Amino acid sequence: MTLFLNGSLNGADPWIGLPTYLWILILWWFILIPVAWYLLKRIRWDPFVRFHGLHFAKKNDSAACLITDETGDTHIVAEHIAKCIFSYGEDDYAIEIPEYQTRWVRIAGIAVIIIGFLLIVVGRWSAGLPLIIIGILAQFTERIIPWVYGKLFWYPTQYLKDIDWKQAALYKFGNVNYDCKIAQLLQGGEWDLYPVVNAAGIAVEWIFDSDHWCERRSRQHKAIVPSARAYNKENPNDQVHTYTKYQRYLTEGKIECPPEVRKDFLVPWVRIDLGFPFNLRNVDWGGKLRQMAKTKEAKRNSTLDTYMMALIVGGVMMFFGGLLLRILMKVLFKT
């Protein structure tokens, strides 16, 4: 029998006696992979923070919004950040859990624990200990089942009935946000959409937020939420779930304006000059230079992506390959 690398990775370290291949796996998964993820995030994600809204809009199947404050600072956010007053995922929901006959599971768990102890008595720790753990977990099924349902629960299923369990599970773990669809449903289908440009196939609106309503941590937003909730409680057939409708009702006097919120805001005028060059030949040359720069950048990013993907795939293959090799050595050669 020929061992992998002549068995050089099977030797134990002099400190706690762990095999060398286990230290290599720890180094790979807990140091190299996190460092690679961090570098990829810093290089390919963080520099484009002002355009993250396009990514989330695409994932949420919604529009994106350009938000400009009173200073002229502008960035792109997903539509639910710019329009929805409420974050429906933060609400508490009553989850329907089917009734299960857990008594037989607990009885079977006791039997499994007994079998596990018998295996340990005869010296088979590797087989007996997992059975004992499984048997102990079986005694807590009444708590484990609600916990599992809570982790798998996706809040839009409480509003949108056309979502099956497979979509709910996929969107749950994909962190998809359906607040816009929920708000539109609760407002009786009323929804404002006035795009000014199309970016990467996504409709983009322009919203002027001079009083910082859309900032979740602002005092204005924190005052708007209870105000809108109080109005919705008194008017269940004419609910307010978007900033545009809330502002309209403030102006019409249907909603009392909170002291932290301003209905009118004075914005200083900022002059923006737009110039067109007379020599179009310079424009053509500038476009060519830009395309050359984009091609060079795309080539560099493609190489970086290839290295990162190879690093991740190599780690996965090394982990499962080493695990499979170790199992085969244990089973076939009794090593």
BELPEBEL-V128642 format. One record per backbone hydrogen bond with DSSP energy under -1.0 kcal/mol. CO is the residue of the C=O (numbers start at 1). NH is the residue of the N-H. If there is no record, write none. Layout:
CO|NH  CO|NH
This chain:
3|6  4|7  5|8  7|10  9|21  11|20  18|13  19|23  20|24  21|25  22|26  23|27  24|28  25|29  26|30  27|31  27|32  28|33  31|35  32|36  33|37  34|38  35|39  36|40  37|41  38|42  39|43  40|44  41|45  41|46  45|48  46|49  48|51  49|52  50|76  51|54  52|56  53|57  54|58  55|59  56|60  57|62  63|79  64|205  65|77  66|207  67|75  68|209  69|72  73|69  75|67  77|65  78|82  79|83  80|84  83|243  87|90  88|91  100|102  102|106  103|107  104|108  105|109  106|110  107|111  108|112  109|113  110|114  111|115  112|116  113|117  114|118  115|119  116|120  117|121  118|122  119|124  120|123  123|125  124|128  125|129  128|132  129|133  130|134  131|135  132|136  133|137  134|138  137|140  138|141  140|143  140|144  141|145  143|147  144|148  145|149  146|150  147|151  148|152  149|153  154|157  155|158  156|159  156|160  164|168  165|169  166|170  167|171  168|172  169|173  170|174  171|176  172|175  178|182  179|183  180|184  181|185  182|186  183|187  184|189  185|188  197|204  199|202  202|199  203|64  204|196  204|197  205|66  207|68  215|218  218|222  219|223  220|224  221|225  223|227  224|228  225|229  226|230  227|231  228|232  229|233  230|234  231|235  235|238  241|85  242|246  243|247  244|248  245|249  246|250  247|251  248|252  249|254  249|255  258|261  278|280  280|284  281|285  282|286  283|287  284|288  285|289  286|290  287|291  288|292  289|293  290|294  291|295  292|296  293|297  294|298  295|299  296|300  297|301  298|302  299|303  300|304  301|305  302|306  303|307  304|308  305|309  306|310  307|311  308|312  309|313  310|314  311|315  312|316  313|317  314|318  315|319  316|320  317|321  318|322  319|323  320|324  321|325  322|326  323|327  324|328  325|329  326|330  327|331  328|332  329|335
